[in-house]
Amino acid sequence: MSIVRTVTSTALVAAALALGVAGCTASASVSRTVSADAFATSVADALEEEVGTRPDVDCGDDAIPVVDGDEVHCDVNTPGYDVVYDSVSTISTESGDEYAVSVVVDEQPKG
């Protein structure tokens, strides 16, 4: 799964979270959904690749439909800090089961 993201979190992650990030490839199941955990892992993988620190990412509990243009909100947190940021991941579908995600993380923590 190709992943592009912008993330804002404390110190190092704060600067990196406001950047565009290239990510990995992943695939969705035949029903075109991916588990929330798998989606969160893809987001975390791409962010870790970009900033060198693996964030905690929580995209909820429900399976995520892989639909072109859909937006998914996930919480992003740098381990060791009690600061959580909202992120919006926009899904773009490719051929077959492949899809890409563009992630933007808020510059301000959740209130």
Secondary structure, 3 states (H helix, E strand, C coil): CEEEEECCCCHHHHHHCCCCCCCCCEECCCCCEECHHHHHHHHHHHHHHHHCCCCEEECCCCCEECCCCCEEEEEEECCCCCCEEEEEEEEEECCCCEEEEEEEECCCCCC
